[in-house]
């Protein structure tokens, strides 16, 4: 594997993650938040669009390999949690 191909695969995952962060930010601060202002709306939308455009311009091979790797990860997660039914991970906030 060349350095360029490895970097593209890394970027595939990183850009997916950054798009997820932008969607989470939009959901937390604008959709579910009490302060629905443009300052809480446009930064995550612009960030998502920029990441999506960069992701879209990755090579087809990077998108294919990244998708296969991501599908393998989801399948492994489903297997380890018995179809995402097991309560192996706790996302509850700790008590103060």
Secondary structure, DSSP 8 states (H G I E B T S, - for coil): --HHHHHHHHHHHHHHHHHHHHHHHIIIIIISSS---HHHHHHHHHHHHHHHHHHHTS-HHHHHHHHHHHHHHHHHHHHHTTTTTS----------
